[in-house]
């Protein structure tokens, strides 16, 4: 779009982005085409306050996003946080691929993706077919040696384990796998180092106002929530699809989601009652790994920004314009027939 971006990221990961910018230079980006600011958020906030930019794309915490929106009178695009859900429908098939995709969505890049799978709603048919055991086995194969798990840059180990402990205070909650510190490493304490983790929370408890905000807190690391639903209400562990849809719509981040099913009626039921920027459906539905030509952005907020498609780029980095001529020409310019 011809705009020169000024990039600022969390100071703990600034070196990572610097290396990426150096890669761009190596690939031909002119050194004058992008500015990178190292430092804490206050420095960037001061620059924005003085410069009053006309276009700002923000990705990061909801708290900072709302502050920027207030300070700049709403002139900010938000790519949003991502507590992203996946619903597994009642038709169980292609187990190996679905399990692989769930593992990738939750734990690839150590879960440090705003599109990462944050909660998995399993129909009881998948639970009976052994999906949880399959997912546990896959998660436990991940390790530091082959980089299938890595340091977490924005949550410490203690913070993630404290979050797990708070979840375990919910009646019926249990550790499905993980919730252990990584060992034999030299990762500094400022970063996180835990095994890929999942905590099962009964759907009935998840919907309880006392626990909903806690359960739907996004952990930007190798962590997810598991829950189960079926066709019946009543046993405390499962609910029906109406409960699942209530949960998805009570969440305040609607970035990306997946509905894993080949049942057209089931897909229509879910899609007709949910809102997300991007929802992938079908037995190979996913939350992560979208091709670059797909829209990626939130829904339900007029400040929502997108990345990927030409439409998204124009939306964020430019604005609609029209040029209308009305010059009030005198009589001597009139055209007569």
Buried (B, 14 or more C-beta within 10 A) or exposed (E): EEEEEBBBBBEEEBEEBBEEBEEEEEEEEEEEEBEBEEEEBEEBBEBBEEEEEEBBBBBBBEEBBEBBBEBBEEBBBBBBBBBBBBBBBBBBEBEEEBBBBBBBBBBBEBBBBBBBBBBBBBBBBBBEBEBBEBBBEBBEEBEBEEEBBBBBBBBBBEEBBEBBEBBEEBEEBEBBBBBBEBEEEEBEEEBBBBBBBBBBBBBBBBBEEEBBEBBBBBBBBBBBBBBBBBEEBEEEBBBBBEBBBBBBEEBBBBBBBBBBBBBEEBBEBBBEBBEBBBBBBEBEBBBBEBEEEBBBBBBBBEBBBBBBBEEBBEBBBEEEEEEEEEEEEEEEEEEEE
